[in-house]
Amino acid sequence: TPSGAAVLALRRGCPLIPGFITRLQDGRHRVEIHPPLAVPEAGSFEDRVRELTAAATAAIEAQVRAQPEQWVWMHRRWRSQPPTPPATVV
């Protein structure tokens, strides 16, 4: 998971605010701005990046689970896949 947003937020001391756009049936869009994520204050910089990245990922996951039909993935997230079983000839 990319950690750039967490790194920028921590380095600049600014909040990380999740926002999502939902397509509506009439062709319009709804923008939802969520409350800022809690910024970790304890631990090493790397630990805080990891914790904030996990919180951002959890916010995305919650949105995808709430509206899976709105989700599109543009690249191969999982590059390895289980082998496809051979076709059965009957």
C-alpha positions in Angstrom: 0.0 0.0 0.0 1.4 3.4 -0.9 2.5 5.4 2.2 3.0 8.8 0.5 0.0 10.4 2.0 0.9 9.4 5.5 4.5 10.5 5.0 3.4 14.0 3.7 0.9 14.4 6.6 3.4 13.5 9.2 6.3 15.6 7.8 4.1 18.6 7.3 2.0 18.2 10.5 -1.3 18.3 8.6 -4.3 16.1 8.9 -5.0 13.2 6.6 -8.7 13.5 5.6 -10.4 10.7 3.7 -12.7 11.7 0.9 -14.8 9.7 -1.6 -16.9 10.3 -4.6 -20.0 8.2 -5.3 -21.7 8.1 -8.7 -25.4 8.6 -8.4 -28.0 7.0 -10.7 -29.0 10.3 -12.3 -25.5 10.9 -13.5 -24.4 13.3 -10.7 -21.8 12.6 -8.1 -21.8 13.0 -4.3 -18.6 13.9 -2.5 -18.2 12.7 1.1 -15.5 14.2 3.3 -14.8 12.1 6.4 -13.3 13.3 9.7 -9.5 13.5 9.8 -7.7 10.3 10.7 -6.0 10.2 14.1 -2.4 11.1 13.7 -0.1 8.8 15.7 2.3 10.7 18.0 4.2 7.8 19.6 6.8 5.6 18.0 9.5 6.0 15.3 8.7 7.9 12.2 8.4 4.6 10.3 6.0 3.2 12.9 3.8 6.3 12.6 3.8 6.1 8.8 2.8 2.4 9.0 0.0 3.2 11.5 -1.4 6.1 9.6 -1.2 4.2 6.3 -3.1 1.3 8.0 -5.8 3.8 9.1 -6.1 5.2 5.6 -6.4 1.7 4.2 -9.1 0.8 6.7 -11.1 3.9 5.7 -10.8 2.9 2.0 -11.8 -0.7 2.9 -14.9 0.5 4.8 -16.0 2.6 1.8 -15.4 -0.3 -0.7 -17.3 -2.7 1.6 -20.2 -0.2 1.9 -20.5 0.4 -1.9 -18.5 -2.3 -3.8 -20.3 -1.5 -7.0 -18.5 1.9 -7.0 -15.0 0.4 -6.8 -12.7 0.1 -9.8 -9.1 -1.1 -9.6 -6.9 0.1 -12.4 -3.8 -2.0 -12.0 -2.9 -5.5 -11.0 -2.7 -5.2 -7.2 -1.9 -8.9 -6.7 0.6 -9.9 -9.3 0.6 -13.6 -8.4 -2.5 -15.6 -8.6 -3.3 -19.3 -7.9 -2.8 -21.5 -10.8 -5.8 -22.1 -13.0 -6.8 -25.8 -13.0 -6.5 -27.5 -16.4 -9.8 -27.7 -18.4 -11.6 -31.0 -18.1 -12.5 -32.7 -21.3 -15.7 -34.7 -21.2 
